[in-house]
Amino acid sequence: MQIEKYLRENQPIVYQTFVNSLKKNTLSHAYLLVGNPGTPLFDVAKFLAKSILCDDPSPLACENCIICLRIDSENYPDVIIVDGSKDTVKKADVLGIENRFEKTAFESKGIMIYIINLVENMTVEAVNSMLKFLEEPETVVYAFLTTNNENNVLPTILSRCQILHLKTIERDKIIKDAIDLGVAQDDAELLSYFYNDAELIFDLLNNEKEDDNSKEWYLKSKEAFNDLLNALNSGDKKDAQYYMDTIIVPLVKTKESMRYFLDMLTEAFEDLLNIKCSREITLKSYATILNDLVTKLPHISESLMEILKQRNLVNVNINIPLQLDHLIIYITKE
């Protein structure tokens, strides 16, 4: 994904604000990037961090110098990254940053940066540990924090950061742009829920990196999603439960694939409610089966609430097969 192009075209205020600060040497010691789920907050945070350290900025990170490439590969010791989208950010993670930054910078730039993605996924102990460090940083330390929900971030963190809001791009535009890039319509529609940029969708589907399983997680979750819709459409409660146990559970083994799967179900059930209310749907490639299902599922809104509840429990180390069994029983109950 070309982050500078994305910022220039879709986030001009964020782009100009940071460029001006960089040129005038008036950077804030801490930034909080705020955006809805699907907005490339983490990618933008890394790009802005690279822009501070880049050997050949124009005016932001060139993406090609040794420093930019080392940060991309997480091989630059003065940049520490903690990703709250993969696991809860614990006190030990924050102490690791503090202990590292109490020492002199390894690199000749003398600048140290830490990135914490999705600070709302920090434990209370981690937040308390970070507050003093965030309030009294060394002059060479910069922080980039991200969140999908500003309301879930403590006021004490908000007051210590310059807040940059990333606007959400309309899903219809994301879908159209992704299809124009060569993405299949069903993939464009499903993935527009996860990624608020067409290039991110294209990149995921064309990703062949051995150390990145995102494409595999998505494809398995999509297969499970399609299988479940077909099973529900059969109208046989036992058939749907059999499909869940024998076909879907083996496909949805990881937290990452579970998140994809539950979010796809969320999309489908939101569209079922749209059909009931005679509103336009997003998953147009699934229109036929969704129109069939709307007459067969007895409590769509309640099922949607249960799906969202189970989605919130994914990070709590609950047994995934048990979650899926509970969900299918709930959806198919009379």
Order of alpha helices (4+ residues) and beta strands (2+ residues): alpha-alpha-beta-alpha-alpha-beta-alpha-beta-alpha-beta-alpha-beta-alpha-alpha-alpha-alpha-alpha-alpha-alpha-alpha-alpha
